[in-house]
Amino acid sequence: MDLLSVIRRWHYRDRLPIREIERRTHLSRNTIRKYLRSGELEPVFARGVRMSKLDPFAEKLTNWLMVEASKSRKHRRTARHLHADLATLGYEGSYGRVAAFVREWKAGQEKAKQTTGRGVFVPLRFQPGEAFQFDWGEDWAVIGGRRIKLQVAHTKLCHSRAFILRAYPLQTHEMLFDALTQAFRVLGGVPRRGIFDNMKTAVDRIGQGKARQINLRFSALVSHYLFEAEFCNPAAGWEKGQIEKTVQDARRQIWQDMPNFADLSALNDWLETRCLEQWISLRHVERPGNIAEAHAAEMPHLMVPGWAFDGFVEHTKRVSPTCLIQFESNRYSVPASFANRPVSLRVYPERLVIAAEGKVLCEHIRIVERSHGLPGRTVYDWRHYLAVLQRKPGALRNGAPFTELPEAFRSLQAHLLRRPGGDREMVEILALVLHHDEQAVLCAVELAIGDGVATKTHILNTLHRLTDAKKTDLPRIDAPQALRLEREPRADTGRYDTLRGKTRHAS
């Protein structure tokens, strides 16, 4: 290229003849004339077209590469496998030529993506109250002295960019429903449209194009809050780029300087406060002012939600003979009257509600353990076994549910089981909680133990005095310590003669 520039400068500027340029460059005059006539600014060398042994198989190999690109990374054939398959079709060339063809094809595909595919985007703009975006993220926090992995639900208004974070132990249906319910509460309303990815808690099956088979419970949530659910194309996270960036920014702005928390509820309260603080400190990327001001302007365009969606997931369980049902490797007790019968289990993020025959039987705090190596836990409620205990009082001594009795009952049990028939008497005292307030029964037991008379009769007497005592607002009478008789009674036997009148009395 430098030599061509020198030739052009000598000829056009210095007016040197071609013979002199030939002498200086040692190039032939025909070559010098060719460069000057072509007007080229840099030399172009024509490459000869050479046939390759791979040319007859190029189309076949290209089709194979397109098929392999649609598969997951772990199931794709390597270039060596493709070379072996071509050899079975008659290819006699080397593996290096096949590998070079594969590299060139992949480079062309990557370039196409960067120019007209994923590397090029159209900026989006949303009207007030038009849409929100939702996505899950993973982060770590120290809760109860343990560092655990959490699933964080991110919800963001597309116009004002107001966002809210809420942490959960799992990405399940009930967690999703609670996350959206709490998000609408904090954001102050519901937009007209929601943008989601194809998460399994919302989409049961992905069809062609935008066709989706939506989960029934998620459809109920959408119908309750009256917004339109829109799902992105598979592996197209840029279609909800706002929330994708929020997931990344939250790790730097919120999760970096996070204190320790006693429980998950305390963490979520802290996250809500931090998000509201970020609304004030962060400026809006398109509008003047901060996110809080933009959110206040968008609030009138949001639909105010009514009552909260009852976001439980229902399962049918059969109660075991030991009055237990199993859920997520843990077992929970059920009243004994429903043993060996089906019940409905309603799963919430933090609790389990067991219902049957149109009424709620009991509730339990939900246990979520992420350690797969630990055995399942059993949660008992000793009140559920009182009906069985009345028929089998001997089970009181070693019954697993009764290891969690209140301290007053445990002290009474230690007194009664020392004498014959004490187990049955203890069962009858425990059964009092079925008909009286449990705190009143505990108070009566404590008073009886304090009096040194730990018997069923004395406890019943004390309980009735506690529950049947009439309340009065009369002032208290200050009686003297010793009473004195001011008028002596008069002895009059004549008043008995009045009984001998005409009145007939029964003998």
Secondary structure by P-SEA (a helix, b strand, c coil): caaaaaaaaaaccccccaaaaaaaacccaaaaaaaaaacccbbbbbbcbbbbccccaaaaaaaaaaaaaaccccccccaaaaaaaaaaacccccaaaaaaaaaaaaaaaaaaaacccccbbbbbbbccccbbbbbcccccccccccbbbbbbbbbbccccccbbbbbcccccaaaaaaaaaaaaaaacccccbbbbcccccccccccccccccccaaaaaaaaaabbbbbbccccccccaaaaaaaaaaaaaccccbbbbbccaaaaaaaaaaaaaaaaaacccccccccaaaaaaaacccbbbbcccccbbbbbbbbbccccccccccbbbbcccccccbbbbbbbcccbbbbbccccccccccbbbbccccccbbbbbccccaaaaaaacccccccccccccccaaaaaaaaaaacccaaaaaaaaaaaccccccaaaaaaaaaaaaaaccccaaaaaaaaaaaaabbbbccccccccccccccbbbbbbccccccccccccccc
